[in-house]
Amino acid sequence: MKKQFDRMRQLASQTVGRAEKTQVLTEDLLQIERRLDTVRMVCHNSHKRLTSCFQGQPGTDPEKRHRKLPLTILSQAMTEASQQLGDDTLLGKMLDTCGEAENKLAMELSQHEVQLEKDILEPLNLLAETDIPNIQKQRKHLAKLVLDWDSARARWHQANKSIGTNFQVQPSKIETLKVEIGRA
């Protein structure tokens, strides 16, 4: 509770301009931090758009995805039609050849979607849903620690000033504040 009070008092002093604020991040890092929300939104939107472009069901194995593709269904229909017509007709041979080609295209498409999901969608999702929130959480924690350190340093300076004018301030209090600065 006392730490929270000290944090709030230090924050108020920094806001008013009476206390100096310690800068622990460079200007480049601060600029990157300001762009984090934009990057998160772009990653999320890209993930959503890419997922909507899939013809197969995302997250399934390649074989199951292959069976549910429209190209596979077309391939099966062409193969069935070629069997009904027989291999002795030109149309039957053409439907059989086209059915095989459609089946190969469907297999390539399903493998491409699985590879796309593994190489692009999973890292994008990891970045947007895990990494960026962790960075923001750590930044908030760093801000608290810097505020604690500033507060402890300000109290230590105040105690050092008062020891020069008032000999009743105990050296143990100054040592305690010095240890607190070291911890913060």
SVG drawing of the C-alpha trace seen along z (x, -y; Angstrom):
<svg xmlns="http://www.w3.org/2000/svg" viewBox="-22 -23 47 72">
<polyline fill="none" stroke="black" stroke-width="0.4" points="0.0,0.0 2.8,-2.4 4.6,-1.5 1.4,-2.4 1.1,-5.7 4.8,-6.5 4.2,-5.6 1.2,-7.9 3.0,-10.7 6.0,-10.4 3.7,-10.2 2.0,-13.4 5.3,-15.2 6.5,-14.1 3.2,-15.2 3.3,-18.6 7.0,-19.0 8.5,-19.2 10.4,-15.8 12.4,-14.6 11.4,-11.4 14.0,-8.8 14.1,-7.7 15.2,-4.1 14.1,-3.5 15.8,-5.2 13.8,-7.2 13.9,-4.4 12.4,-2.0 9.7,-4.5 8.8,-4.9 8.6,-1.1 6.4,-0.9 4.0,-3.4 3.7,-1.3 3.0,2.0 -0.8,1.6 -0.7,0.8 1.4,3.9 -0.9,6.0 -3.9,4.9 -2.2,5.4 -1.1,9.0 -4.6,9.8 -6.3,8.4 -3.8,10.2 -4.4,13.5 -8.1,13.1 -8.0,12.2 -5.6,15.1 -7.8,17.5 -10.8,16.4 -9.0,17.1 -8.6,20.8 -10.8,23.2 -10.2,26.0 -10.9,26.1 -8.1,24.4 -6.4,26.5 -7.2,29.9 -4.7,32.4 -3.9,32.3 -5.7,35.5 -9.0,34.4 -8.6,30.9 -8.0,32.5 -11.2,34.5 -13.3,31.4 -12.0,29.2 -14.3,28.2 -11.6,29.3 -11.5,32.8 -15.3,33.1 -15.0,31.9 -12.2,34.4 -14.4,37.2 -17.3,36.2 -15.1,36.2 -13.7,39.6 -17.1,41.1 -18.4,39.6 -15.4,41.1 -16.1,44.5 -19.7,44.3 -18.6,43.4 -15.8,45.8 -12.2,45.5 -13.1,46.3 -14.7,42.9 -12.8,39.6 -15.0,37.8 -14.4,40.5 -10.6,40.3 -10.7,36.5 -12.8,36.6 -10.5,39.2 -7.4,37.0 -9.1,33.9 -10.2,35.6 -6.6,36.7 -5.4,33.2 -8.0,31.7 -7.1,34.2 -3.4,33.2 -4.4,29.5 -6.5,30.2 -3.7,32.0 -1.3,29.2 -3.8,26.6 -4.3,28.5 -0.5,28.8 0.0,25.2 -2.7,24.2 -1.1,26.3 2.3,24.9 0.9,21.3 -0.8,22.0 2.4,23.4 4.8,20.8 2.7,17.6 -0.6,17.8 0.8,19.5 3.7,16.9 1.3,14.0 -1.2,15.3 1.6,15.9 2.9,12.3 -0.5,10.7 -2.0,12.8 1.1,13.6 4.3,11.7 2.9,8.1 0.7,8.4 3.7,9.8 5.8,6.8 3.1,4.4 2.8,6.2 6.5,6.0 6.5,2.3 3.9,1.6 5.9,3.5 9.1,1.6 7.2,-1.7 6.2,-0.6 9.7,0.3 11.1,-3.0 8.5,-4.9 9.5,-2.9 13.1,-3.7 12.4,-7.4 10.4,-7.5 13.0,-5.8 15.7,-8.0 13.7,-11.2 13.1,-10.0 16.8,-9.2 17.8,-12.7 15.3,-14.3 16.7,-12.3 20.3,-13.4 19.2,-17.0 17.6,-16.8 20.7,-15.2 22.7,-18.3 20.2,-20.6 18.8,-18.2 21.1,-15.9 18.2,-13.9 17.7,-12.0 19.0,-8.5 21.7,-7.1 19.8,-3.8 16.9,-5.5 19.3,-6.7 20.8,-3.2 17.3,-1.7 16.4,-4.1 19.7,-3.3 18.9,0.4 15.4,-0.3 17.0,-2.2 19.2,0.8 16.1,3.1 14.1,0.8"/>
</svg>
